Amino acid sequence: MFRLGKTLTAIGALALATAAPVMAQDRPGEGVKITMAQPTWDTGWFQTAIYSQMLRELGYDVSEPMTLDNPAFYQAVAFGDVTMWVDGWFPGHDTYRSTFEQGAEIVGAIAKGGALQGYLVDKASADEFDIKTLDDFKRPEVREAFDRNGDGKADLVGCPPGWACEQNIEHHMDAYSLRDDVNLISANYSAAMADAVAAYGNGEPILFYTWTPNWTVDELKLGEDVVWIQVPFVDLVESEKGLEDAATMAGVEGCVADPCQLGYIANDIVPVVNSEFLAANPVVKALFEAAEIPLPDIYAQNALMNEGDENIAGHADAWIAEHRDQVDGWLTAARDAAAN
């Protein structure tokens, strides 16, 4: 697993010291500009930095990433106003397909099927109140235990407006008739979760939505500190209808049941790239088809950010240095595409 910390500077220095002389054929993207985008959730910025650095090694002029909401990005990439991002979540972002598919496309995958979503509670409360599904929050004693603001409802940390997960959570609030029982917190996610983690540290019950990769499941250990709970029955948003079987998964670590009825489909995290750019740059297509990042490495970096270490570019440089042989193989595949 990727490890970061005090070795960051040493790793970076070693990488520079051992770098081979740059040859023209090593930089097939020389002179080509890439306008990179990244999402509003910072747990995706690590892979943005890694992919940006690999593209720069191929000679591309990669901009500092532009932070965009989902609707703005998918429209912009279709028109070519931005070139790409590496943070598409599918099928979660299927609602945007009609926006981008006329001018952009998915290529490769950062992580296949590893992006889980769902609801978690602290394990102590799950055991004490025998909490198995969201329906349990209709029980008065459970509502009261999870009511942190005194409004008579259980508090649930959800997603900010504009995120795809916000639409899913709002859908679930109605599908499971939870409006009278659950207070949905839709503020800044990182701040709301930091507050929830602090509450957990003080021995208070917590209920929250999360996804993987995310620092929350590094900070709060699955099966030890928190557990996934189930939905009462699977009810998907309109864009995911017909995929109900994929919302129940076997072997989910830290779930109250196996198989686990999370109520969300496991997503692929993928690059989405402007089609015109991709057709003109087979180098990028080959790189993205070859590259991937292990989810535990993303967890570890997200945890560093949560601890206040926001040197994301440094984290990316260290990861590349630690995986130099593998990265060089991906870059070779990309350079071979330029030669063919």
N, C-alpha and C positions, 0 to 999 in steps of 0.2 A: 504493500500500500504506500501511496505517496505520503511523505512526511515533510512538514515544513517547520521552521523555527529558527534556531540560532545558526543553522548551516546555510541559510539563504545566501548570504554574501559570499561565503566560500564556494558554494556551488556555482554561482554566477561568474565568479572570477575564474574558476576552473574551465567553465564553458568557453569564456573568451580566450583563455590562454591556449586552449587546444583546438580552436576553430581552424579549419582548413582555409587556405587562400581562396578568395571568391573569384570564380571564373565566370565569364559572360554567360556560358551555357547553363550555369547554375541559377541564373536569374531571368527565367523566361518571361516574367511579368514586368520587367523593367519598363518604366514609363506609363504603365497602366494604373489609373486611379480607382480605388475602391472606397465608396462611401459606406462605412459600416454602421449598422444600427444595433442597439441592444434594448432589452425590455425594461420596464419600470421595476421589475422585481430583481433585486441585486444578486440573488442566488444563481443567476445565469451569467453574470459578468465575468466569472473565471474562465469559462469556455470561450467567451468572446475574446478575451485577452490571449488565450492560447492560439486560437485560430488566426487572430490578427497577426501574431508574431510569426506563425508559420508562413502566412501569406507574404509577410515582409521579407522572410528569408528567400522566397521565390522572386523577389524583386518588386512586388506590387507596392504601390504608394497607398497605404491604408490609412484612412482618416481616424482620428479619435472617434470612438463610437457615439452616435447620436441616440439619446434615450427617448424611446417612443412607446406610446400605448399600442395595444394590438391593432385597433382599427386604423390608426394613422400609419403604422408600419406596413400593413398588408396593402393598403392603397398606394403608398409611396413606392414600394418595391415593384408593384405591377407597372407603374408609370416610369420606373427607372430613376426616380428622384433619390432613392437610396439603392445600393447594390444588393445588400444581403443582411440577414442576421442568422445566428446559429441557435436560435431559441424558439423555433416552432414546436408546438405541442400538439400532436395529432394522435387520436381524433379530437382532442379537446378544442382545437382551433378550426375544426371543420366548418364552423359557421362563417369563416372568412374565405373559404375556397372560392366562392363566386366573385369575391373582390379581387383575388390575386391570380387566379389560374389563367387569365388571358395574357398575363405578362410576366409571370414568375412561376417557379416550380421548386419542389422538394428534391434535394440531392443528398444521398448518404444519411448517416445518423450519428449523433453524438452518443446516444444511448437507446437501445431498442427495448421497448416494453418495460423499462425499469422505473418509469416515472409513475409512482402510485399516488393516489389522492384519497382523502377520507377524513374521518372524525376520530379524535383521540380524547381520552380522559386519563387523569392520573390513576395509576393502578390501585392505589390504596382506596380511593373512592369507588372504583369499579368493583373491587372486592367487597367493600363495606355495604354498598347499596345494590349489589348484584346487577350492575349495569351491563346490558348486552347490546341494546340498540338505542337509536334516537328516541324511540317510543317511551323509554324509561324516564325521559325528562318530562313526561306528562304526570308522573307521580309527584305528589306534593312534597314529600320528604327529599326527593332528588332536586326538584326545582329550588327548594329552600337552601340546600347545601351549596348549590352552584350559583346562588344569587349574590353577587358581589357588590351590586349598587343599590340593593334594597327596593327594586321595582317589582318584586314578586316573580321574576322570571330567571331562568338559568342563563348565565352569560356565555355566549359562544363567540370566540374570536374567529371571524370570517375573513373575507377578502375586500380590498378597497374597490370602489366603483370603477368600472372600465376593465377589470380583469375578467378573463373567461371564467375563472372559478366563482366569481361573484354571481354570474348568471346561474351556475349550477346550484349554488347554495340557496339563492332566492327561490329557485324552482323546488328544491327539497323542502323549504319552509312551508310552501303551499301544498306540495304533494303529500307530506306527512302531517299536515295540520298542526304545525308547531308555532304559529304566530302568537298564540296566547300563553305559550310555555317557555319560549326561548327568546332572549334578547340578543339580536345579532349585532356584533361589533364590527363595523365596516370601516374603521379608521386605518391609518398607516399600519401595515401588517407587522413590520419589524418592531415598531414601538409597542403595539398591542401585545405581541408575543413576548417581548421583553418584560412587560408588566405581568403577563401570565406566568412566565418562568419565575419571576420574583415572588409571586403569590404562592406558587408551588413550593418554593424554598421556605416560605413561612408556614407551610403545612395546610394551605387552603386547596380545596378542590378546583380543578381547571378542566375546561372543555374547549377544544379548538379544532379548526380545520388545518390540515397541512398537506404538503406534497413532498415527494422525494425526486431529486435531491434537495435537501433543505437543512439548514443548521439546527432546526428544532429537534430532529431525530439523532443528532450528535450530542446536543446538550441534554436532552431528555431521552434516556435509553429505552428503546422498544422492549417491552416485556418486563422491564425492571421499574422504570419511573412511570411510563405511560403505556396504554394499550389502545390498539385500534378497536373501535366498536363498529357494529353493523348498522345498516339501514333496515327498517322494518320490511321493506320489499324494494325491488329495483324499479326505479322510475327515472328514466333518463330524459335529458333535454331533447328537444325536437330533432336537432342535428345528429343525435346519436341513436335515435330509434332504430330498432333492429339489431342492436349490438348488446342486448341485455345479458346474454350468457357470459360476455367478457367482463362484466362488472362483479363477478364472483370468482375468487381466485384461491387456489390451494397453496399451502405453505407460506402464507404471509406472516412474517416474523412479528410477534407481539400482538396478534389478533386474538379476540376473545373466543373465536371459533375457527375451525378448519374443516372445509373451505370457508373463506371469509367473504361475506357479502358487503363489500365496501360501498357499493352503489356508484362507483366511478370506474371507468375503463382505464387500464394501464396505458399510459401514453408513450409514444416514441418522441424523443427530443431530437429535432432535425434542423439542418440548415435550410433556409428558404432564400433562393437566389433569383435575381432578375434573369429571365430566359435569354434575352438578347446578349447580355454580358456572358452568360454561361456558354452559349453557342460559340462566342468568339474566344473563349478561354478554357479550352479542354484541360489545361493545367489545373484549374480550380476544381473542375468536375472530378478529375482523378484523385486529387487530394482529399476532397470531401467524401468520396466513396471509400477511401482507405482508412481515414482517421476515425478515432473514437476515444472517449475518455471514461474510465471506470467510475461508476457512481460513488464508491467509497472515497475516491480522491476529491470529488466535488463536495461531499459531506465535510471532509476534513478542512478544505479551504473555506467553506461557508462558516464553519465553526471559528476559524481564525478571524474572519470579518466580524463575527458576533462578539468576539473578545476585544475588538477595537483595532485589530491589525488590518488596515484597509489598503495595504500595498498590493493591489490586485495584479498589477503588471509584474511586480517582483515575484509573486506567487506563480504566475504563469511562466516566467523565465526559469524559476527553480524546477517546476514540473517538467519543462522541456529538457533541461539539463539532466534531470534524473532519468528521463526516458529517451535519452539522446539516440540510442540505436534504433528504437522503434520509430521515432519521429523521422530520422534520416531515411528509413525505409519508405515512409509515406511520401517524403519529399522526392525521393528517387522515382516513385511511381508517377508523381506529378510531372517531373522533368521528362520522363520517358514519353508522357502524353504529348508534350510539346514537340518532341522529336519525330513523332509519327505523323 
